[in-house]
Protein backbone atom coordinates (compact mmCIF):
# COMPACT_ATOMS: atom_id res chain seq x y z
CA UNK A 1 0.00 0.00 0.00
CA UNK A 2 1.38 3.40 -0.97
CA UNK A 3 1.96 6.02 1.69
CA UNK A 4 0.49 9.48 1.43
CA UNK A 5 3.01 12.18 0.69
CA UNK A 6 2.63 14.93 3.24
CA UNK A 7 2.91 18.45 1.91
CA UNK A 8 5.12 20.95 3.62
CA UNK A 9 3.35 23.92 5.24
CA UNK A 10 4.44 26.17 2.39
CA UNK A 11 2.86 23.78 -0.14
CA UNK A 12 -0.49 23.42 1.65
CA UNK A 13 -3.05 26.17 1.60
CA UNK A 14 -4.91 27.27 4.69
CA UNK A 15 -8.14 25.91 3.23
CA UNK A 16 -6.62 22.44 2.80
CA UNK A 17 -5.26 22.51 6.34
CA UNK A 18 -8.62 23.61 7.73
CA UNK A 19 -10.28 20.74 5.88
CA UNK A 20 -7.74 18.30 7.36
CA UNK A 21 -8.40 19.72 10.83
CA UNK A 22 -12.18 19.46 10.43
CA UNK A 23 -11.95 15.92 9.10
CA UNK A 24 -9.78 14.78 12.02
CA UNK A 25 -12.10 16.57 14.44
CA UNK A 26 -15.17 14.79 13.03
CA UNK A 27 -13.48 11.39 13.21
CA UNK A 28 -12.37 12.03 16.79
CA UNK A 29 -15.93 13.03 17.68
CA UNK A 30 -17.27 9.80 16.15
CA UNK A 31 -14.77 7.68 18.06
CA UNK A 32 -15.59 9.40 21.34
CA UNK A 33 -19.30 8.86 20.73
CA UNK A 34 -18.66 5.19 20.03
CA UNK A 35 -16.86 4.94 23.35
CA UNK A 36 -19.72 6.65 25.19
CA UNK A 37 -22.23 4.23 23.70
CA UNK A 38 -20.32 0.96 23.93
CA UNK A 39 -17.91 1.71 26.78
CA UNK A 40 -15.14 0.14 24.70
CA UNK A 41 -13.24 0.91 21.52
CA UNK A 42 -12.22 -1.40 18.71
CA UNK A 43 -9.29 0.84 17.76
CA UNK A 44 -8.26 3.00 20.72
CA UNK A 45 -5.01 4.07 19.04
CA UNK A 46 -7.04 6.26 16.69
CA UNK A 47 -7.81 8.71 19.51
CA UNK A 48 -4.16 9.67 19.75
CA UNK A 49 -3.70 9.66 15.97
CA UNK A 50 -6.53 12.10 15.28
CA UNK A 51 -5.53 14.42 18.14
CA UNK A 52 -2.03 14.58 16.67
CA UNK A 53 -3.41 15.19 13.18
CA UNK A 54 -5.44 18.10 14.51
CA UNK A 55 -2.39 19.55 16.29
CA UNK A 56 -0.25 19.22 13.16
CA UNK A 57 -2.82 21.02 11.04
CA UNK A 58 -3.15 23.86 13.57
CA UNK A 59 0.63 24.17 13.82
CA UNK A 60 0.96 24.45 10.06
CA UNK A 61 -1.85 27.02 9.90
CA UNK A 62 -0.13 29.12 12.57
CA UNK A 63 3.21 28.85 10.74
CA UNK A 64 1.63 30.10 7.54
CA UNK A 65 -0.03 32.97 9.42
CA UNK A 66 3.24 34.00 11.08
CA UNK A 67 5.11 33.86 7.76
CA UNK A 68 2.57 36.14 6.10
CA UNK A 69 2.60 38.60 9.01
CA UNK A 70 6.39 38.65 9.14
CA UNK A 71 6.77 39.38 5.42
Secondary structure, DSSP 8 states (H G I E B T S, - for coil): --------TTTS-HHHHHHHHHHHHHHHHHHHHHHHHHSS-S-THHHHHHHHHHHHHHHHHHHHHHHHHH-
